Structure formats: C-alpha cells, structure tokens
C-alpha cells in the first residue's frame, strides 16, 4: 500500500548505514524476503512485478523495521493478521 516503507540498518565496518525502501505509488507494496543468507526488500506492483529491489547480506543487517502506512478506521483488512478477529 502506498506509504508502506521498510528501514534497514547495516553494519558498515565501524559505522552504520541506513537504507529505506518505500511503496511510492498507489497499488504498490513492499515485500521482505530472507533466503540463502540474503535479505531482499522489494517494491512490488499489484501484478507482482518488482520495481526496485535492495539486497543485503543477513550477517550485516543490524535492524530491519517495517513501517505500515496508516490505515483508515473501518477499512476492510484493517485488522492485524492473526489477531483472532472474524472479518
């Protein structure tokens, strides 16, 4: 959803570096995948096509923070996944 963003803090050998990946347009989302020692953060279209991708070595990542866009009250899907609520 537009406004979602992920902040990544990397160990840069003595200092830290911050990166951000944002969903910049309506209908896009940010996906995070951890596989084979790499963390991949992608901005993805509705159809699943990656627009931008950032890859980081898992051993260098100090923090990865997902910031969801504010949801409107009463909007369908506004409940947190796994909270036990019935839709």
PyMOL commands that set and color helices and strands:
alter all, ss='L'
color gray80, all
select helices_A, chain A and resi 58-60
alter helices_A, ss='H'
color red, helices_A
select strands_A, chain A and resi 5-11+16-22+29-35+38-44+50-57+61-67
alter strands_A, ss='S'
color yellow, strands_A
deselect
rebuild
show_as cartoon
